[in-house]
Amino acid sequence: MKRLNLPPLNKCSVAVIGLGYVGLPLAIAIANQKRCILSNKKIQRNVIGFDLDISRIIELKKGFDRNKISSKNTKKHLKNIKFTNDKKLLKKVDVFIITVPTPIDKKNNPNSSFIKEASKLVGESIRSSEQNKLNKIIIYESTVYPGLTEEICVPIIEQNSGLIYNNPKNERTFFCGYSPERINPGDSNHTINTIIKVTSGCNKYVASWIDEFYGSFIKAGTYKVSSIKVAEAAKIIENIQRDINIALVNELSMLFKKIEIDTQEVLEAANTKWNFHKYRPGLVGGHCIGVDPYYLTFKAQEIGFETKLISAGRSINNYMYEYLFQEIVNLLNKQNEDANDIKILLLGITYKSNCSDMRNSQLVLLAEKIKKRDLEITIVDPKVDRKKALEEMSLEILLKIPKNKKFSIIIFGLFHEEFNHLSYDVLKKSTKKNAVIIDLTNKIIGENVIHL
Ligand SMILES: NC(=O)c1ccc[n+]([C@@H]2O[C@H](COP(=O)([O-])OP(=O)(O)OC[C@H]3O[C@@H](n4cnc5c(N)ncnc54)[C@H](O)[C@@H]3O)[C@@H](O)[C@H]2O)c1
């Protein structure tokens, strides 16, 4: 390993590029590990947290995380990271970890602009630090299709650095790796420290370096694979598997509704078999499950392979908010209330419970559809940035259920911790006589409560 002039494991300087849901917890974990988990040796790493969003940097410098994902000790933990948007500070960095967004565009094709931009930034930074004898390691954590790191990002780094990727002569070179992130925002049981980290590198020495690097601070341990492509593929199929399984139960629930069978009861019964996998119907949103399959289908298309099942799963799950809207219209028709008197309450609008993120939320699409029909909708979500929601999405969001209103339909969308007290009896106090509660959380049982 030494002959590759790799950075010293316990004394390297690390920059995390992109301080969002993935990057910030990662930077915190690296910066606050004082002894290597594997060797118990002392760790002295400089950690730079880099983001192009200056407002994010200002907030983090003040100890504030708008994503509210870090623990109570946020302020203390953030102190060990140098937050910056100054590119010059990246010149002395040995290890870059890229955690920028990899969304899709309006046509559901990968939008690689952020990851390309970050690769350019790294390329420029390592060009200007050529005098440093250590070879740089660039680890990608953003979710991508198998091949994207080495086919798209590496050439950009080469072009902007003037260096040769993974040069066997070990001259004028840099190395890459891929280690997917599997955190689950809003889920305190599955955090960076409790999830095994899959690691990979462009050659066996770099792969071992990267594996040991993560092993030094990830308490759950690591799992090294043989290539970057394998690690990229492993991440993407984790989410595809989930997407397809949810699509299956969503399809079943729409069918069972038509033949008047209770889907929940069917699932409970089927689940008594040892090898039945229990998935619940629901809305799929966010930047992972609803996005990652498109990365793989894009790659498949590129090589002329048709992904029938993955694409079918996507179209079923994409349709669910429209299906729900139609269900609401059917219920309202039955209630036969004057359109001006109809009042709908939506509890939770982010893409999942206990998360502040509204991007790619099907509940947002549902709320917009209801508003377009000129129906009165009250949205309650204590997790979201309400100012941003109003400015960017024209959605007025309240902290609590207003006491002076009685609702025709309550859509219990998410089970945020602040909604723990919302039992059937509590919700009933806010409903009209024949009101219906559509419970997407599967927590409420009672008269006129329906589930997907
Ligand atoms: N959010 C999740 O639950 C989750 C879980 C696993 C994997 N991922 C993947 O991790 C990646 C990051 O996701 P996220 O949710 O943390 O995104 P995010 O939108 O929360 O944060 C990304 C950050 O990167 C910054 N950024 C964008 N371009 C940049 C650049 N060129 N240089 C520096 N900073 C830049 C943005 O300002 C933002 O602060 C994505 O590929 C995503 O698919 C996300």
The ligand as an SDF file (V2000), in Angstrom:
LIG
                    3D

 44 48  0  0  0  0  0  0  0  0999 V2000
  -31.1610   11.6430    1.8120 N   0  0  0  0  0  0  0  0  0  0  0  0
  -31.0530   10.3370    1.9600 C   0  0  0  0  0  0  0  0  0  0  0  0
  -31.7770    9.7130    2.7250 O   0  0  0  0  0  0  0  0  0  0  0  0
  -30.0140    9.5500    1.2050 C   0  0  0  0  0  0  0  0  0  0  0  0
  -29.7020    8.2520    1.6330 C   0  0  0  0  0  0  0  0  0  0  0  0
  -28.7370    7.5410    0.9470 C   0  0  0  0  0  0  0  0  0  0  0  0
  -28.1200    8.1040   -0.1740 C   0  0  0  0  0  0  0  0  0  0  0  0
  -28.4690    9.3590   -0.5790 N   0  0  0  0  0  0  0  0  0  0  0  0
  -27.7760    9.9080   -1.7370 C   0  0  0  0  0  0  0  0  0  0  0  0
  -26.7710   10.7880   -1.2540 O   0  0  0  0  0  0  0  0  0  0  0  0
  -26.5970   11.9050   -2.1350 C   0  0  0  0  0  0  0  0  0  0  0  0
  -26.8020   13.1980   -1.3720 C   0  0  0  0  0  0  0  0  0  0  0  0
  -28.1420   13.2390   -0.9000 O   0  0  0  0  0  0  0  0  0  0  0  0
  -28.6220   14.2590    0.2060 P   0  0  0  0  0  0  0  0  0  0  0  0
  -30.0000   13.8460    0.5840 O   0  0  0  0  0  0  0  0  0  0  0  0
  -27.5960   14.4050    1.2730 O   0  0  0  0  0  0  0  0  0  0  0  0
  -28.6800   15.6160   -0.6340 O   0  0  0  0  0  0  0  0  0  0  0  0
  -29.0060   17.0710   -0.0830 P   0  0  0  0  0  0  0  0  0  0  0  0
  -29.7320   17.7560   -1.1610 O   0  0  0  0  0  0  0  0  0  0  0  0
  -29.6030   16.9820    1.2800 O   0  0  0  0  0  0  0  0  0  0  0  0
  -27.5730   17.7280    0.1170 O   0  0  0  0  0  0  0  0  0  0  0  0
  -26.6770   17.9170   -0.8940 C   0  0  0  0  0  0  0  0  0  0  0  0
  -25.7940   19.1150   -0.5720 C   0  0  0  0  0  0  0  0  0  0  0  0
  -24.8280   19.2210   -1.6040 O   0  0  0  0  0  0  0  0  0  0  0  0
  -24.6170   20.5840   -1.8900 C   0  0  0  0  0  0  0  0  0  0  0  0
  -24.0240   20.6770   -3.2160 N   0  0  0  0  0  0  0  0  0  0  0  0
  -24.5960   20.5150   -4.4230 C   0  0  0  0  0  0  0  0  0  0  0  0
  -23.6840   20.6210   -5.4010 N   0  0  0  0  0  0  0  0  0  0  0  0
  -22.4940   20.8430   -4.8040 C   0  0  0  0  0  0  0  0  0  0  0  0
  -21.1700   21.0250   -5.2640 C   0  0  0  0  0  0  0  0  0  0  0  0
  -20.8810   20.9720   -6.5560 N   0  0  0  0  0  0  0  0  0  0  0  0
  -20.2020   21.2610   -4.3630 N   0  0  0  0  0  0  0  0  0  0  0  0
  -20.4850   21.3060   -3.0490 C   0  0  0  0  0  0  0  0  0  0  0  0
  -21.7190   21.1310   -2.5370 N   0  0  0  0  0  0  0  0  0  0  0  0
  -22.7200   20.8980   -3.4140 C   0  0  0  0  0  0  0  0  0  0  0  0
  -25.9890   21.2000   -1.7480 C   0  0  0  0  0  0  0  0  0  0  0  0
  -25.8940   22.6000   -1.5190 O   0  0  0  0  0  0  0  0  0  0  0  0
  -26.5280   20.4430   -0.5340 C   0  0  0  0  0  0  0  0  0  0  0  0
  -26.2460   21.1060    0.6810 O   0  0  0  0  0  0  0  0  0  0  0  0
  -27.5720   11.6680   -3.2720 C   0  0  0  0  0  0  0  0  0  0  0  0
  -26.9330   10.9780   -4.2890 O   0  0  0  0  0  0  0  0  0  0  0  0
  -28.6250   10.7610   -2.6560 C   0  0  0  0  0  0  0  0  0  0  0  0
  -29.2770    9.9640   -3.6030 O   0  0  0  0  0  0  0  0  0  0  0  0
  -29.3870   10.1030    0.0970 C   0  0  0  0  0  0  0  0  0  0  0  0
  1  2  1  0
  2  3  2  0
  2  4  1  0
  4  5  1  0
  4 44  2  0
  5  6  2  0
  6  7  1  0
  7  8  2  0
  8  9  1  0
  8 44  1  0
  9 10  1  0
  9 42  1  0
 10 11  1  0
 11 12  1  0
 11 40  1  0
 12 13  1  0
 13 14  1  0
 14 15  2  0
 14 16  1  0
 14 17  1  0
 17 18  1  0
 18 19  2  0
 18 20  1  0
 18 21  1  0
 21 22  1  0
 22 23  1  0
 23 24  1  0
 23 38  1  0
 24 25  1  0
 25 26  1  0
 25 36  1  0
 26 27  1  0
 26 35  1  0
 27 28  2  0
 28 29  1  0
 29 30  1  0
 29 35  2  0
 30 31  1  0
 30 32  2  0
 32 33  1  0
 33 34  2  0
 34 35  1  0
 36 37  1  0
 36 38  1  0
 38 39  1  0
 40 41  1  0
 40 42  1  0
 42 43  1  0
M  CHG  2   8   1  16  -1
M  END
$$$$
